[in-house]
């Protein structure tokens, strides 16, 4: 196998750049038989699973003869297959860094950490240091790594850079296998709390709408209500508190796509408060008075990121086979802006 056929096919990072970087260039033999592209690639990318290959095709990361293809495309003789990802080929060596961790729970098998907003989960393009993984490799030795996910020891899931909250980290191979299967089976219980613009018409409901990378801006996840693009995404939400122009809601994830809650709430017309990428940093609801505008801008200064927090996390413990659940307090910036809105509604 030549050098361009080697490496990892994991490219679904939450924080990404506009440009794509070529990772693999594979030329089919002149006598190549007509087989599906996913079967063709799985024999040539040893670190990639069929699911990751199919997801990469769906996301437009795979081109044949300079054209984006469908998952059922069949390879022809002399086809040139190019796989490009949002970040350049990476070094899987992670530099340990003495960064404090907020550990909620730890035993011999796993740990649960409360990630602060602003911390990237794993090293990636433009964020090679200061990540949760850099901290983990300093504090823990020999954390397991999932096949095809080298350079991300202990990780079985992640949350966005500017989303705060709970993450579970595997400390053993057995724990990693068990937790990864629970995530794959959608049996992990995850609830988030968010402040969103406006008040949903229904106090609770389910959003079952495909999401995928936007066809206009690859940094953004878009909702595809017709189901013609993207992947299945299911979010269950309920109204926790109505604050006239904004609401506190709770979301329970059934699937865990990149930016799923952020994309779903934008699609409903209720983008997350101060979510710049999804339009939540504009005044969506409210009056035209200067006093109100100044109030909102002051709120933006209190929480300088999207108002989204991964609050609870529940799963079957890999060793005891008992269900365990963890809860976390809302961070200070989230509480501060929530209290500000509560006071505004009370006195205006």
C-alpha positions as CSV (number, residue, x, y, z in Angstrom):
1,X,0.0,0.0,0.0
2,X,1.4,3.4,-0.9
3,X,1.6,6.3,1.6
4,X,-1.5,8.0,0.4
5,X,-3.6,5.0,1.2
6,X,-2.5,5.0,4.9
7,X,-4.0,6.8,7.9
8,X,-7.3,7.5,9.5
9,X,-10.7,8.1,7.9
10,X,-12.2,10.0,10.8
11,X,-13.1,13.5,9.7
12,X,-16.2,14.5,11.5
13,X,-14.7,17.2,13.7
14,X,-16.9,19.7,15.4
15,X,-14.4,22.6,14.8
16,X,-13.3,22.7,11.2
17,X,-11.9,25.0,8.6
18,X,-13.5,26.0,5.3
19,X,-10.8,24.2,3.2
20,X,-10.5,20.4,2.7
21,X,-7.1,18.7,2.8
22,X,-6.3,15.7,0.7
23,X,-5.6,12.6,2.8
24,X,-5.8,9.8,0.3
25,X,-5.5,9.4,-3.4
26,X,-6.1,5.9,-4.8
27,X,-6.1,4.9,-8.4
28,X,-8.1,1.8,-9.4
29,X,-6.3,-0.8,-11.4
30,X,-7.0,-1.1,-15.2
31,X,-8.6,-4.4,-14.6
32,X,-10.7,-3.3,-11.6
33,X,-14.0,-5.1,-11.3
34,X,-17.2,-3.1,-10.8
35,X,-17.7,-3.0,-7.0
36,X,-19.3,-0.5,-4.6
37,X,-17.1,2.3,-3.5
38,X,-17.4,1.5,0.2
39,X,-16.3,-2.1,-0.4
40,X,-13.4,-0.8,-2.6
41,X,-12.2,1.6,0.1
42,X,-12.5,-0.7,3.2
43,X,-9.9,-3.0,1.6
44,X,-7.5,0.0,1.2
45,X,-8.0,2.0,4.4
46,X,-7.2,-0.4,7.2
47,X,-8.1,2.0,10.0
48,X,-11.5,2.9,8.6
49,X,-14.8,1.1,9.3
50,X,-17.5,0.7,6.7
51,X,-19.7,3.1,8.7
52,X,-17.1,5.8,8.7
53,X,-16.5,5.4,4.9
54,X,-20.2,5.6,4.2
55,X,-20.5,8.7,6.4
56,X,-17.6,10.3,4.6
57,X,-19.3,9.6,1.3
58,X,-22.6,11.2,2.6
59,X,-20.7,14.2,3.8
60,X,-19.0,14.8,0.4
61,X,-15.5,13.9,1.5
62,X,-15.0,11.3,-1.2
63,X,-14.7,12.2,-4.8
64,X,-14.2,10.0,-7.9
65,X,-12.6,11.7,-10.9
66,X,-13.1,15.1,-9.2
67,X,-16.9,14.5,-8.7
68,X,-18.8,13.9,-5.5
69,X,-20.5,10.5,-5.8
70,X,-23.4,8.6,-4.1
71,X,-22.8,5.7,-1.7
72,X,-24.0,3.1,-4.3
73,X,-21.4,4.3,-6.9
74,X,-19.4,1.4,-8.4
75,X,-15.7,1.8,-9.0
76,X,-14.5,1.5,-12.7
77,X,-11.1,0.7,-14.0
78,X,-8.6,3.7,-13.7
79,X,-11.0,5.7,-11.4
80,X,-9.1,8.2,-9.3
81,X,-10.5,8.3,-5.7
82,X,-9.6,11.3,-3.6
83,X,-10.5,11.5,0.1
84,X,-10.3,15.0,1.6
85,X,-11.0,16.0,5.2
86,X,-11.5,19.3,7.0
87,X,-8.2,19.1,8.7
88,X,-4.7,18.2,7.4
89,X,-3.2,14.8,8.1
90,X,-2.4,14.7,11.7
91,X,0.3,13.3,13.9
92,X,-1.3,10.9,16.3
93,X,1.2,11.6,19.0
94,X,-0.4,13.7,21.7
95,X,1.6,16.0,24.0
96,X,0.7,15.5,27.6
97,X,-0.1,18.9,29.3
98,X,-0.7,19.6,33.0
99,X,-4.2,21.0,32.7
100,X,-6.6,20.5,35.7
101,X,-9.6,18.3,35.2
102,X,-12.9,18.6,36.9
103,X,-13.5,14.9,37.6
104,X,-17.1,14.1,38.7
105,X,-16.5,10.4,39.1
106,X,-13.6,7.9,38.7
107,X,-13.0,4.2,39.2
108,X,-10.7,1.6,37.7
109,X,-12.8,1.5,34.5
110,X,-13.8,5.0,33.6
111,X,-14.1,8.6,34.6
112,X,-16.7,11.3,34.1
113,X,-15.4,14.9,33.6
114,X,-17.2,18.2,33.5
115,X,-15.7,20.1,30.6
116,X,-15.6,23.9,30.7
117,X,-16.7,25.9,27.8
118,X,-13.8,27.0,25.6
119,X,-11.9,23.7,25.8
120,X,-11.6,21.6,22.7
121,X,-12.1,17.9,23.3
122,X,-9.2,16.5,21.2
123,X,-6.3,17.9,19.2
124,X,-7.2,18.9,15.7
125,X,-6.3,21.5,13.0
126,X,-5.7,24.9,14.7
127,X,-6.1,23.3,18.1
128,X,-3.1,21.0,18.7
129,X,-2.7,21.9,22.4
130,X,-4.8,22.8,25.5
131,X,-7.4,20.1,24.7
132,X,-9.1,17.7,27.0
133,X,-7.1,14.8,25.5
134,X,-3.8,16.7,26.2
135,X,-4.9,16.8,29.9
136,X,-6.0,13.2,29.9
137,X,-2.7,11.9,28.6
138,X,-0.9,13.9,31.4
139,X,-3.0,12.6,34.2
140,X,-3.6,9.0,33.0
141,X,-1.3,6.4,31.4
142,X,-2.2,3.9,28.7
143,X,-5.7,5.0,28.0
144,X,-7.3,2.9,25.3
145,X,-8.0,4.1,21.7
146,X,-10.7,3.1,19.4
147,X,-9.6,1.6,16.1
148,X,-9.6,4.3,13.5
149,X,-9.5,7.0,16.2
150,X,-5.8,7.1,17.0
151,X,-4.6,10.2,18.8
152,X,-7.8,10.4,20.9
153,X,-7.1,8.2,23.9
154,X,-10.1,7.5,26.2
155,X,-12.6,9.2,24.0
156,X,-15.9,7.5,23.1
157,X,-17.8,10.8,22.4
158,X,-17.3,14.5,22.4
159,X,-19.1,17.9,22.8
160,X,-18.4,21.2,21.0
161,X,-15.6,23.5,22.1
162,X,-18.0,26.1,23.5
163,X,-20.5,23.7,25.0
164,X,-19.9,22.9,28.6
165,X,-20.7,19.7,30.5
166,X,-20.3,16.0,31.1
167,X,-18.2,13.5,29.1
168,X,-17.4,9.9,30.0
169,X,-13.8,8.7,29.4
170,X,-12.9,5.0,29.1
171,X,-9.8,3.8,31.0
172,X,-9.8,0.2,29.8
173,X,-10.4,-1.6,26.5
174,X,-13.4,-3.4,28.0
175,X,-14.9,-0.1,29.1
176,X,-14.3,1.5,25.7
177,X,-15.9,-1.4,23.8
178,X,-19.0,-1.3,26.1
179,X,-19.5,2.4,26.1
180,X,-18.9,2.7,22.3
181,X,-21.6,0.0,21.8
182,X,-24.0,1.9,24.1
183,X,-23.5,5.1,22.1
184,X,-23.9,3.1,18.8
185,X,-27.2,1.6,20.1
186,X,-28.4,5.1,21.3
187,X,-28.9,3.7,24.8
188,X,-26.8,6.3,26.5
189,X,-29.0,8.9,28.4
190,X,-27.9,12.4,27.6
191,X,-29.7,15.6,28.5
192,X,-28.7,19.1,27.7
193,X,-30.1,22.4,28.9
194,X,-30.1,25.4,26.6
195,X,-31.4,29.0,26.5
196,X,-33.1,29.5,23.1
197,X,-34.7,32.5,21.4
198,X,-38.5,32.5,21.6
199,X,-40.9,30.0,23.1
200,X,-41.7,26.7,21.3
201,X,-45.3,26.3,20.3
202,X,-45.4,22.9,21.9
203,X,-44.1,22.5,25.5
204,X,-42.5,19.3,24.5
205,X,-41.9,17.4,21.3
206,X,-39.6,15.3,19.2
207,X,-37.5,16.7,16.3
208,X,-36.8,13.8,13.8
209,X,-35.1,15.6,10.9
210,X,-31.9,14.7,9.1
211,X,-28.9,16.8,9.7
212,X,-25.6,17.0,7.8
213,X,-23.0,19.4,6.6
214,X,-24.5,22.5,4.9
215,X,-24.2,22.5,1.2
216,X,-23.3,26.2,1.4
217,X,-20.9,26.3,4.4
218,X,-19.2,23.1,5.4
219,X,-18.5,24.5,8.9
220,X,-22.2,24.4,9.7
221,X,-24.6,21.6,10.2
222,X,-27.9,22.0,8.4
223,X,-31.3,20.4,8.8
224,X,-32.7,18.5,5.8
225,X,-36.4,18.0,6.4
226,X,-37.0,16.2,3.2
227,X,-34.4,13.6,4.2
228,X,-32.6,13.9,0.9
229,X,-29.3,14.7,2.6
230,X,-27.6,14.1,5.9
231,X,-28.2,11.4,8.5
232,X,-31.0,10.6,10.9
233,X,-31.0,12.9,13.9
234,X,-33.6,12.7,16.8
235,X,-33.8,15.3,19.6
236,X,-36.5,15.2,22.3
237,X,-37.1,18.6,23.9
238,X,-39.3,20.1,26.6
239,X,-39.9,23.6,27.9
240,X,-38.4,24.1,31.4
241,X,-39.1,27.9,31.8
242,X,-40.7,30.5,29.6
243,X,-39.0,33.9,29.8
244,X,-41.1,35.9,27.3
245,X,-38.4,36.4,24.6
246,X,-36.2,33.4,25.4
247,X,-36.8,30.0,27.0
248,X,-34.9,27.5,29.0
249,X,-35.3,24.1,27.4
250,X,-34.1,20.6,28.1
251,X,-33.0,18.4,25.2
252,X,-32.6,14.6,25.3
253,X,-30.4,13.2,22.6
254,X,-31.4,10.0,20.9
255,X,-28.7,10.3,18.3
256,X,-25.6,12.4,18.6
257,X,-24.7,14.1,15.4
258,X,-22.3,17.0,15.1
259,X,-24.1,20.2,16.3
260,X,-27.4,18.3,16.4
261,X,-29.2,20.4,19.0
262,X,-27.9,23.7,17.5
263,X,-29.1,22.8,14.0
264,X,-32.4,21.4,15.2
265,X,-33.3,24.4,17.3
266,X,-32.3,26.8,14.5
267,X,-34.6,24.8,12.1
268,X,-37.5,25.3,14.6
269,X,-36.9,29.0,14.6
270,X,-35.4,29.0,18.1
271,X,-31.6,29.2,17.7
272,X,-29.6,28.9,20.9
273,X,-28.9,32.2,22.6
274,X,-25.6,33.8,21.5
275,X,-24.8,30.9,19.1
276,X,-22.9,32.8,16.5
277,X,-22.6,30.0,14.0
278,X,-26.4,29.5,13.9
279,X,-27.7,33.0,14.2
280,X,-28.3,33.1,17.9
281,X,-26.1,36.1,18.4
282,X,-28.7,38.4,16.7
283,X,-31.8,39.7,18.5
284,X,-34.4,37.2,17.2
285,X,-37.3,38.1,19.5
286,X,-38.3,41.2,21.5
287,X,-38.9,44.9,21.1
288,X,-37.2,47.6,19.0
289,X,-36.5,49.8,22.0
290,X,-32.9,50.8,22.5
291,X,-33.1,49.9,26.2
292,X,-34.0,46.3,25.3
293,X,-31.3,46.1,22.7
294,X,-28.7,47.2,25.3
295,X,-30.1,44.6,27.7
296,X,-29.6,41.8,25.2
297,X,-26.1,43.0,24.4
298,X,-25.2,43.0,28.1
299,X,-26.5,39.4,28.2
300,X,-24.2,38.5,25.3
301,X,-21.3,39.9,27.3
302,X,-22.2,37.6,30.3
303,X,-22.3,34.4,28.2
304,X,-19.9,34.8,25.3
305,X,-20.7,31.5,23.7
306,X,-23.8,29.4,22.9
307,X,-25.9,28.8,26.0
308,X,-25.7,25.0,25.9
309,X,-24.7,22.7,28.6
310,X,-24.5,18.9,28.7
311,X,-26.2,18.5,32.1
312,X,-26.8,14.7,32.7
313,X,-25.2,11.5,31.5
314,X,-26.4,8.0,32.2
315,X,-25.2,4.6,31.1
316,X,-24.7,0.9,32.1
317,X,-21.4,0.6,33.9
318,X,-19.1,-1.7,31.8
319,X,-18.0,-3.8,34.9
320,X,-21.0,-3.8,37.2
321,X,-23.7,-3.9,34.5
322,X,-25.6,-1.4,36.7
323,X,-27.1,1.8,35.4
324,X,-25.4,4.9,36.8
325,X,-26.3,8.6,36.1
326,X,-24.5,11.8,36.7
327,X,-25.7,15.4,36.9
328,X,-23.9,18.7,36.7
329,X,-24.6,22.2,37.8
330,X,-25.1,24.9,35.2
331,X,-21.9,27.0,34.8
332,X,-21.7,30.5,36.2
333,X,-22.1,32.3,32.8
334,X,-25.2,30.2,32.0
335,X,-26.7,30.9,35.5
336,X,-25.8,34.6,35.2
337,X,-27.6,35.2,31.9
338,X,-30.6,33.1,33.0
339,X,-31.0,35.2,36.2
340,X,-30.7,38.4,34.1
341,X,-33.6,37.3,31.9
342,X,-35.7,36.2,34.9
343,X,-35.2,39.7,36.4
344,X,-36.0,41.4,33.2
345,X,-39.3,39.5,32.8
346,X,-40.2,40.2,36.4
347,X,-39.7,43.9,36.3
348,X,-40.5,44.9,32.7
